Amino acid sequence: MTQNKDNFEKLYHDFNNLVYTIALNYLQNIEDAEEITQDVFLQIHQSLHKFENKSELKTWIYRITINKSLDFIKMKSSKKRLFIFGNKSQNEAEYLNSSNFEHPGVLMENQENAKILFLAITSLTENQKTAFILSKVDGLSNPEIASIMELSISSVESLVFRAKNTLKEKLAEKFKEYRKK
């Protein structure tokens, strides 16, 4: 029992920041990222004995974190729709304030531009968003991303390319007013 506890504590120590950062990149909210981090490590704790070493442990943890983050976004989005269509919630403020942007890695003076960028990233399709974040935000190689997303390397390259083009278009519209000045 002590060996398993020690292994899990080491795993938590080694991957806590990674999981939190990934969740924060997806959710852009500190409390939500902390909640996802707890959920991820709960799942890891419950499933570690099932891990079969078919991929690297880090890849497995990335997959769990991304899936939990995407599920959280879907759940939150469906709750917002329910609220908008008349089912009033006791936590009305949660829905009204859920789009706040909090990322401790972004300097205060860059918060507004970062918010615009992350909102544009959020609007990408799930696969484009995941490939783009893993590539450009987390700095992973295409083979690593392919392993995490369980896709071919050429599919990852295509997703990142399309994500960059989509972001260029969205951000060009957003910043058109600055170029005129």
Secondary structure, DSSP 8 states (H G I E B T S, - for coil): -HHHHHHHHHHHHHHHHHHHHHHHHHH--HHHHHHHHHHHHHHHHHHGGG--SSS-HHHHHHHHHHHHHHHHHHHHHHHHHHHHTT---TTHHHHHTTT----TTS-GGGHHHHHHHHHHHHTS-HHHHHHHIIIIIS---HHHHHHHHT--HHHHHHHHHHHHHHHHHHHHHHTHHHHH-
